[in-house]
Amino acid sequence: MKVDGRLKLVVLGGYLGSGKTTWLRHQLHKHDASTHVIVNEAAETPVDHGLLGRAAGLSVLAGGCACCTGRDGFVRALRNLCDGWSRAGARRPDQILLETSGLADPAPIIEAIRSDPVLTHHVLVSGIIVLVDAQHGSTQLRSEPLGRAQVAAADRLILTKTAGVADRTLAQLVADLRAINPGAEIAAAEHGVPRLLPDLPMEGLAPLPPLPAAEDLTPMVAMRVALEGVNWAGFSLWLSAVLHARGNDLVRVKGVMRTPAGRLLVQAVRQQVQAPEVLPDAADDPSEGHLVVLGRGCNEAQLARSLGIFTA
Ligand SMILES: Nc1nc2c(ncn2[C@@H]2O[C@H](COP(=O)(O)OP(=O)(O)OP(=O)(O)O)[C@@H](O)[C@H]2O)c(=O)[nH]1
């Protein structure tokens, strides 16, 4: 929808693996509004764009977060899109949605849009939705300054993966979120479908402790592991083993692998490996044949070496 002549832009943020793409896929199926989606991924090899086929238009910005290293590229790309839509006869979307990388802080992205004279003329940031993984949220908010920054930037927080999470854990998470951002609306969704939160026991919860100093944290990096020629049995054994050993450091794993059963989307969030999803056949998918691992405490060569041991 155009607001005072400008296009609405919604920023969708949330920590690595919090459920942004899943939630967005559901919204694109449910709503008729034509949405141009911009997917930003920290890794050089994008994976999520292949899942968002229902978007009216899709732009992929890979290899840097729009809040920091990818900021100039993001502003340039958004300017180019707006220029294209301003041309006579161009088909404009009803809205733009930016799915940020899981390593992005939404605040500098919004600042980048609002401080650009061309973009302020074309675009109005109309909402900042941040998804929070109910299973890992409280741990993240106690260990990752980025998790807190994302929550602080939101005007709507949506808890994902709430099914099966104890009320006490949900209550602690809601208390943590309210402590960081008392003004944000808090809702819940399961695989994108809105869900009512139960009445939660809000007494006797722990206050949020101070965060570890930023300089004590090793920066999170994006690593890429080649999967060409790797056999599925050895690969899945390796993935379980490496996440069992290092799942707290290797926060997010995703990739597309060709197997005799078809093209499989492989995903894990911390120690939880998801059942692989069969993807439609696609030629020239740059994400195929690679695994993207976001984490800290190891490097690409070490990952490739250990995969080689399992799949030799
Ligand atoms: N049980 C459950 N699983 C979910 C839900 N939302 C997402 N997932 C799973 O969590 C994993 C990560 O979901 P994504 O939607 O890819 O998360 P993301 O935030 O886009 O991930 P990044 O872009 O890598 O940060 C996938 O395996 C999803 O199937 C949910 O509401 N419930």
The ligand as an SDF file (V2000), in Angstrom:
LIG
                    3D

 32 34  0  0  0  0  0  0  0  0999 V2000
    8.5770  -26.1370   15.3720 N   0  0  0  0  0  0  0  0  0  0  0  0
    8.7330  -25.0190   14.6730 C   0  0  0  0  0  0  0  0  0  0  0  0
    9.7790  -24.9210   13.8240 N   0  0  0  0  0  0  0  0  0  0  0  0
    9.9120  -23.7720   13.1290 C   0  0  0  0  0  0  0  0  0  0  0  0
    8.9930  -22.6840   13.2630 C   0  0  0  0  0  0  0  0  0  0  0  0
    9.4050  -21.6790   12.4610 N   0  0  0  0  0  0  0  0  0  0  0  0
   10.5240  -22.1340   11.8520 C   0  0  0  0  0  0  0  0  0  0  0  0
   10.8240  -23.3850   12.2400 N   0  0  0  0  0  0  0  0  0  0  0  0
   11.9610  -24.2080   11.8030 C   0  0  0  0  0  0  0  0  0  0  0  0
   13.1550  -23.5470   12.2130 O   0  0  0  0  0  0  0  0  0  0  0  0
   14.1690  -23.6680   11.2080 C   0  0  0  0  0  0  0  0  0  0  0  0
   14.6450  -22.2710   10.8140 C   0  0  0  0  0  0  0  0  0  0  0  0
   13.5530  -21.6110   10.1990 O   0  0  0  0  0  0  0  0  0  0  0  0
   13.7750  -20.4400    9.1400 P   0  0  0  0  0  0  0  0  0  0  0  0
   12.4250  -19.9310    8.7850 O   0  0  0  0  0  0  0  0  0  0  0  0
   14.6640  -20.8650    8.0460 O   0  0  0  0  0  0  0  0  0  0  0  0
   14.5440  -19.4040   10.0630 O   0  0  0  0  0  0  0  0  0  0  0  0
   15.2380  -18.0280    9.6170 P   0  0  0  0  0  0  0  0  0  0  0  0
   15.0720  -17.0810   10.7400 O   0  0  0  0  0  0  0  0  0  0  0  0
   14.7390  -17.6000    8.2790 O   0  0  0  0  0  0  0  0  0  0  0  0
   16.7450  -18.5030    9.5060 O   0  0  0  0  0  0  0  0  0  0  0  0
   18.0360  -17.5990    9.0760 P   0  0  0  0  0  0  0  0  0  0  0  0
   17.6270  -16.8400    7.8360 O   0  0  0  0  0  0  0  0  0  0  0  0
   19.0950  -18.5870    8.8040 O   0  0  0  0  0  0  0  0  0  0  0  0
   18.3620  -16.7240   10.2260 O   0  0  0  0  0  0  0  0  0  0  0  0
   13.5240  -24.4130   10.0430 C   0  0  0  0  0  0  0  0  0  0  0  0
   13.9190  -25.7580   10.1220 O   0  0  0  0  0  0  0  0  0  0  0  0
   12.0410  -24.2920   10.2870 C   0  0  0  0  0  0  0  0  0  0  0  0
   11.3060  -25.3900    9.8240 O   0  0  0  0  0  0  0  0  0  0  0  0
    7.8860  -22.8270   14.1900 C   0  0  0  0  0  0  0  0  0  0  0  0
    7.0670  -21.9360   14.4120 O   0  0  0  0  0  0  0  0  0  0  0  0
    7.8270  -24.0200   14.8510 N   0  0  0  0  0  0  0  0  0  0  0  0
  1  2  1  0
  2  3  2  0
  2 32  1  0
  3  4  1  0
  4  5  2  0
  4  8  1  0
  5  6  1  0
  5 30  1  0
  6  7  2  0
  7  8  1  0
  8  9  1  0
  9 10  1  0
  9 28  1  0
 10 11  1  0
 11 12  1  0
 11 26  1  0
 12 13  1  0
 13 14  1  0
 14 15  2  0
 14 16  1  0
 14 17  1  0
 17 18  1  0
 18 19  2  0
 18 20  1  0
 18 21  1  0
 21 22  1  0
 22 23  2  0
 22 24  1  0
 22 25  1  0
 26 27  1  0
 26 28  1  0
 28 29  1  0
 30 31  2  0
 30 32  1  0
M  END
$$$$
